[in-house]
Amino acid sequence: MLNEADVNAYAARQIRALRNTTGLSQTKLARAMSLSTQQIQKYEWGINRLSVGRIMQFAEAFDVSVTVFFPDRDKHYSYDPVPPPTMRFIRLISKINPKHYDLLYIALKAIARLSGGKA
């Protein structure tokens, strides 16, 4: 069984990773959520626990599902929620015009197949 402290720590790491991945500063995120920068810091470092309502607000701010903030209870979860190489790709993808996403997907799928991965 997952203990509460581990789940809270996981959610805190996810917030920090999502904020870093999207390029938002703590100040900009705080403004968008009508919070103080110090409050964002406390959530990211797991000092303050997140309520379900606050998790909903973070999910809305990052345009992700609330499930992102909870570890998969059927699998062992990583303490590194988003691997650094993945974050590099995400940062680049955010700079691509969305009308090109289908082409990008086709290219990545082809590269995955060529490298021996299943796509």
KACOR-V216813 format. One record per pair of residues at least 24 apart in sequence whose ideal C-beta (glycine too) atoms are under 8 Angstrom apart, sorted by the first residue. I is the first residue (numbers start at 1). GAP is how many residues later the second one is. If there is no record, write none. Layout:
i:I gap:GAP
i:I gap:GAP
This chain:
i:2 gap:69
i:2 gap:71
i:6 gap:65
i:7 gap:63
i:7 gap:64
i:8 gap:38
i:8 gap:41
i:8 gap:42
i:9 gap:37
i:10 gap:59
i:10 gap:60
i:10 gap:61
i:10 gap:67
i:10 gap:71
i:11 gap:39
i:11 gap:44
i:11 gap:58
i:11 gap:59
i:12 gap:31
i:12 gap:32
i:12 gap:33
i:12 gap:34
i:12 gap:38
i:13 gap:66
i:13 gap:67
i:13 gap:68
i:14 gap:54
i:14 gap:55
i:14 gap:67
i:15 gap:25
i:15 gap:28
i:15 gap:29
i:15 gap:43
i:15 gap:54
i:16 gap:28
i:17 gap:64
i:17 gap:65
i:17 gap:70
i:18 gap:40
i:18 gap:44
i:18 gap:46
i:18 gap:50
i:18 gap:64
i:19 gap:25
i:19 gap:43
i:20 gap:67
i:21 gap:61
i:21 gap:66
i:21 gap:69
i:21 gap:70
i:22 gap:40
i:22 gap:72
i:23 gap:68
i:23 gap:71
i:29 gap:32
i:32 gap:29
i:33 gap:24
i:33 gap:25
i:33 gap:28
